[in-house]
Amino acid sequence: MKLIDIHQQNGAIMGERNGVNVPLRYFDAVAEHQALRKNILLVDYSHFGIASVSGDSAWALLNQVVAGDVSSIRDEQAMYSLILDQHGMIVSDLYIACDDERFLLISEWMSGEALCQLLRDQLAGNEEEFDEIEAIEPLTPEWGVLHLEGPYAWELLAELYGMDVIGLPFQEHMHVDELILLRSGKHGEFSYKLMGPRDELADVWQQLLEAGEKFDLRTGGLDYQRLARLENPCWEPGLFNDYSRCPIELQMQWTVRYDKDRFTGQEAIGGRVEQGVAQRAVGMTLAGRSEPMPQRGDKVLLNGECIGEVIVCDYSADLDACLGRLMLHNAWAWADIDGYQVQCGDALVAVNTAAVPFARNYSFLINPSEHSYVDSTRPRDLLQQFEWQRIKEEQEAAEKAAQDQAEQA
């Protein structure tokens, strides 16, 4: 049975992302978000495009296409980077994985063929410089991606694929059966991508459902990302492109290695660093559920003067706060300022600027070597571990007091 048949038979609401038909929602998006934050969420991420480039010149070619430094990763390591255009503006973000004698390009917003075309365009006319390229080929749509995310995703995968999963560092990958398991994600929880032929992933989906039942695993669709990315913001073209595609303005300059020999958009973005930018994105918080709530395009005011606009704003029940992003004039784009107001129709709503991410991710309370969701002899998290330790210390103190009293009697 194919993955799409499994989704349709189980009532998933389907939709198109990056030219691929994938689930948008299985249940309620809020319930799926809760599984992400508390348990495990399983999502079909086959909208990701994947391409492969191999040969001794592969890294050098790729290094001119992306803004990060590909020479910094070794076999089984990965990195997050950006593809820029000649004007230094973001085309897409992507992961790059060094897989033995090839590099994999993995993008949420570009197809495998589109990624290959970028490489071919860079290679055209430069064949002598990159004379040891063996192959540039798309792996999707034949390949797909399953995404497991949540505080106990590691425990489920370790049960299926062995204890090496627990020791897999962030932005590294390993081969499991005929698949590639990459630890990477954008929402702050333990997060893994299983990549490989779609037919095999259909079988794996069923295995994960079976094994995941005791972990209270939920299946989900891409709609859960709206709230997840409100709490843990990341680059989304539909959200930011109307305001900016500049990495500096979007506070993503950390993805760019300015001192590389050369890469597409280097001169343009280097000039922007020297000249400075006119605006920057910054986080925004508002306690509770605001009525009215700031909306996209609402003006941000300081002493009655417009200093920017609201990019996005919505309510997070987990944090009991309205969260969002603002695009502000550069002079005012700082975190921890409480003097701004948003013009919401006829009302003025006071907001605080903030650094992102906003979420207090539960995964930070989980240590795979000490905690477990299913093993009742181990605490589930750091809080329960502290509670068990407190109870143990109180019991030991009571026993000692009783023993001392008995000895004195």
Secondary structure, 3 states (H helix, E strand, C coil): CCHHHHHHHCCCEEEEECCEEEEEECCCHHHHHHHHHHCCEEEECCCCEEEEEECCCHHHHHHHHECCCHHHCCCCEEEEEEEECCCCCEEEEEEEEEECCEEEEEECCCCHHHHHHHHHHHHCCCCCCCCCCCEEEECCCCEEEEEEECCCHHHHHHHHHCHHHCCCCCCEEEEECCEEEEECCCCCCCEEEEEEEHHHHHHHHHHHHHHHHHHCCEEECHHHHHHHHHHCCCCCHHHHCCCCCCCCCCCCHHHCCCCCCCCCCHHHHHHHHHHCCCEEEEEEEEECCCCCCCCCCCEEEECCEEEEEEEEEEEECCCCEEEEEEEEEHHHCCCCCCCEEEEECCEEEEEEEECCCCCCCHHHHCCCCCCCCCCCCCCCCHHHHHHHHHHHHHHHHHHHHHHHHHHHC
